[in-house]
Amino acid sequence: MKNPDRTLPHAKFLLFILMLTAYGIPLLAEGDGYGENPGGAGGDTIIVDNANDLKSLAGSSTPYVLLIKDTIDVGSEVRVRSYKTISGLNSSSTIIGDINISGGTHDVVIKNLNITNPANDGITIREARYVYVTNCTVYDCADGCIDVTVESDFVTISYCRFYYDQVTFHKFVNLIGADDSNITDRGKLHVTMHHNWWDTGCTSRMPRVRFGRVHVYNNYFSCVGNNYANRAALEAQILSEYNYFEGVRDPLAVEGGEARSQGNIYDSCEGTVYEGTDDVFTASYNYTTVSAEDARSEVIEKAGNENRDSVLTNQKKETIINWNDLDPITFGTPLDETRLNASANGNTGSPIYSHPIGSQLPEGYNTITVSFPEDDNYKAASKTVNIRVNYEYFALRINITDGVDSGLVTVFPEGNLVEGERLYPKGTEVTLTASSNPVSDFEHWNDNYNDTAITITMDQDVQVSANYKQLDYIVAWDFFMDGDDIRQPDLFATEDNRNATFSLLKEDNASYTWTLFSGDNLLFGKNAAMIRKGRSSAGDYFFAIRFDAGHYRNIRLTAEMLGFSAYYVNQNVEYSTDGITYYKVGEFNLNEDSVWYANEFYLPEAANRRDSVFVRFIADKSSELITNGSILGASISNIYVYADNVTYDQIQTFVAGRKIDKVIYYSVDGKANPHPVQGINIVATVYDDGSVATRKIFIKDPVIFPANNLLQSR
């Protein structure tokens, strides 16, 4: 079965196809799977050996078959438009830079290439469809090797090899579906991945899928030391067949999606191996699989740019380039002929350098490529070496006084962190911006300078102080950093609350796992905790916090809640001093799906100076149950507990030298209650010396205690 609903929106190209067919020239689609397409078939075939020509031809609206000769450094990217085939001439054909296929582009074939890019993706497929990538070696990309995102559809990636050698971090290979909030990806992102090799250095996203339908078969994974391989995230489906995982961690996992597997081999793997029994999509094309063992052998033999379908062949000798890594130089020193000085045995051509004589390199590790053209007896060749450029550095030291959370001051540029010191080249202008958070107010820099942003020129070592005023609070959970399921506070005012807790509970008070959105992984714009259970469990789980209020009174808390997919509209906020009997102090009304709601709640006097105070956020099952999806997505963010800190002297003054033993509330009919009731209450405070103090209060509402109407004396 072929890909459904193929349409050609470009009328001129349709006419072009009809003309070629009329002259007896067939236009055959290349590839297989979802991404089968004709590329630039029928257009002129052109050999390309420089970046300017490649960018011009690849970015035009005319069909072309472009044959890449030797190495072309395109800078940041080359943008590819519809009806293009880009293929290497031989195993040394290389593109340095991002091959960007986006903005509605369709019908593109990329094959027989080495692709590397230290700045971005190797291949970016974004808002594109009908893309076929095969027999490419994609390596040392600073972002993804091949990423398929933002409403892209009908893509095949086959016989490609991925690895990392020089890159030391962010070795995330294939992202399919960029973000949980891109709900327009639903119904798109159909991708076929077969006979690919995830090799040394690959750590994650092989692939990681959101929303898409991805067919992964007859691939080989040898990326020992990785974090995870296949992962089906939000609303994704992965069909995984006859793949060979060797020494891999978490070969197949789900995180909000579904997966089905058969015939896979997990050789010496560890971590998560999902059972893969979910009911997922069926591929809409014909395909043939071999056993996982046979797939491993075939991939090792054939994956990557080995130019097995070379367009031009000859009997010329290989050019051997004599060139090694260059000695370090000081920043600002121009490159000279003596320093570059590459040579090639036999080849009579002149060397061409990617950074020519007289140019200056940026600080840090740089690569320089030399190319020798083909001559009468020798083939063209290229080689890349490294060179280190060093700056004169100065240190910037930042001291934050009375500020809660070290992230209050942002620095641009960030500089280089070396053994805990932030270092900058001489003359660098650095901007420091101070921000406040819910428990810290910025006051001033050195010398009482109170603008939030200052700029410093690094001509010497500099020390800067940012002075803050800390607000009265007890604990807070902002979820920015990673944390356990029983999570200690992200911020705490005193050691008494170092072991305060945030957890997900049921009525049996047992703790359960929940999903964390932290750091740059945001939930609709916020770091947060999500219940993320099945819809049938709606209302069974609730978030709860416990903290020590032994030295505090006038306690209030703020929080934000969001409902996603399946949840009860009303979420009650209740407190307790024993963890058993709870009293409602307010509620959230989550009227719209995927919208954050903020609220503030005041705890009654009974919570003052208690060693343990419990607050829970629990569904009101009498309210409406929203069912927009199968995931229970009640979520919470930015929990801050504020209070007045009561010093020892204040406590003595407040109770006139006595300690409170208990507080009893009497209604007008003389009945003793553990908690105030609606109307007039007589409050009896019993002290440890046996004395009793009474006063009369009026409670407007029996359970909810808003800020202005909590206690009204009569």
C-alpha positions, 0 to 999 in steps of 0.5 A: 500500500502506498502513501495516501493522498499524495498531492502535488501543490506546485502546478508547474512541476506537475506540468513538468512531470507530464511533459517528461512522461510524454517524452518517454522519461519515467519519474520514479519515486525513490525510497520506501516507507512513509517518505517515498518520493521522486525528489529532484528526478527529471531536473538537471544533474549538477556537480556542486563543489562550493557553498554559494552554488549549493545554497542557490540551487538547493533554495530554488524552486526548480527541480535538481539532482545536486551531486556533492563533491568533496567537503562543503562548509555551508556555515550555519545552514543550507535551506532546501526547497521542494523537488530536490535530490542531494547526493554525495559523489563518493564516501568523502562527500561531506556537508558541514552545517545544517541541511534545513528542510522546512517551511512547507517543503516537500519531495526531498531526497538526501543520500550518500553524504557525511553530515556534521554540524557543531552548531545545530541539527545535522538535518532539520525537518520542520513543517515538511513532508515526503522526505527520504534520507538514506545512506548518510553518516551523521555525526558530532551534531550539537543539537539533533542528528536528524530531527522531525518536528512541527507538523512534518509528515511522511518521512523515511530515514534508512541505512544511516549511521549516527555517532559522536566523537568530539561532542561531549554533551547533548548527544540527543539523536532523533527528536520526533515531535518537539514539544508537548504543547504542539498539539497541531502535530496530532495526525501527522509525524508518520515516520519510518526508520529502518536499517539505521545504526545508533553507534558510539556516543549516542545517549538519548532520543533514538528516537523520542516521539511525541504525537507521531506514528513511528515505525522502527524496524531492523535497526541496530543499537550499539550505543553502550553508556546511553540514557535511553533509546526508543521512547514513546512520549505524549500521545505517541505510538511506536511500532518496534520490530526485529531490532537488535539492542546490544548493551543498551540501557532502557531500549524501549520505554513509554512516557505517556505514549504507547508501543508495540514490539515483536522480534526484538533482541535485547542483548546484555541490556539493562533498565526499562524494556517495555512489554510492547503489547499496546494496540498501535497503528498499522504501517500503510505500506508494504515492507519486508523484515528479517530477523534481528540477528540478520538486521544487525549484520546487514546494518554493520555492512551497509549503514552510513555513507559508503557510496555504494551507488556512486554516480562517478567512478574512476581508477585514480589513486587515493590522495593521502593528506599529510596534516596533523592537529595544529599547535595552540595560538593566542586569540587575534593571531592571524593564520599564516602559511607556515602554520597551515602547510598541508601537503598531499602525496602525489596530488598536484593540486593546491590546498584549499583551507576552510579558514584561509591564510590571514583569517582569525579564529574565535576562542576555543577549539576550532576545526580547519579543513583542507581540500585537494582537488582531483588531478589527472592521477589522484582523486579529490580528498579532504582532511580536518584537524583541530586548533586551540585558540586561547584568550587572556581571561579575567574572573567574575565573582558574584555574591548574593546576600540574603537571596533565596535561590542562586538563580536570582542573578542571570549573566550574559554572556555566561562565560566559561566555568573553570574550577568554580570561577566564571572566566571572560576574555579581556574586554568582554562586556558582561551584563548582570540582571537581578530578578526577585522571586516570591521570597526574595526582593532585590534591593541594590548592588555594590555602592547602593546602585539599585538598577536591576541590570548592570554592565561590566567590562572585564579588564580585571578580576571583578567581584559583585554583590547583589543584596536582597531582602528575604521575605517571611516564609516557611517553605516552597516548591518551585519544581525547577530542579530534579527531585524524588517522588517524596520531594524535600522543599526546593526552598526553606527558611530554616533548618526546621524545614529541611525535611518538609515533604511534597508527595502524591498520596491516596486516602491510605496515605501511601506515597506514589510516583508522579511526573516532574516537569523541571528545568527547560522541560515545561508544562504549559510554561511552568515547572510542575508536578503532574499526577499522570495516571489513567482516567479511571483513577481520577480523584483517587490521588492527591498532592500533599505537603507537610511542614513545621510551623512551630515558630510561625503564625498567620500562615498563608500559602499560594499555589497554581493548579492546572487540569489536563486531559482528564480531571475534576474541575474543583480541587479542594485545599484542606489543612490538618494538624494531625494528618488525619482530620482535614478542614477545607480552606478553599478551592481551585476551579479549573474551568478550562483545560490546560490553563494555569489558575493561581490562588491564595489560602489562609490557615486558621489560628489552629495551625499556628506554632504547630510542629506539623501542618499538613495541606492537601490538594484533593479533587472534589468528586461532586464537581464536573469530571472533564474527559478530554483525554485518557491521562489524568493530568491534575498538576500543581506548580509554585507552592509557597508557604508564607508566615510571620516568624515568631521569635522566642521573646514574641512567643513569651509576650504573646502567651504572657510567659505560658505555653499553650496546651490546647485550644477549644472552640465552643458554640453558643449552645455550649458544645465543644468543637475541635474547629470553629463553626459558623457564627459565634464561637467562644475560644478557650485557650488552655495554658500549661499552668492550668489557666484559661483565657477566653474570647468571642469570635465570629466565623462568617463561613463554616469551612472557608477562611478568606483573608479579610473575613477569617475572624471578626471580633464582636 
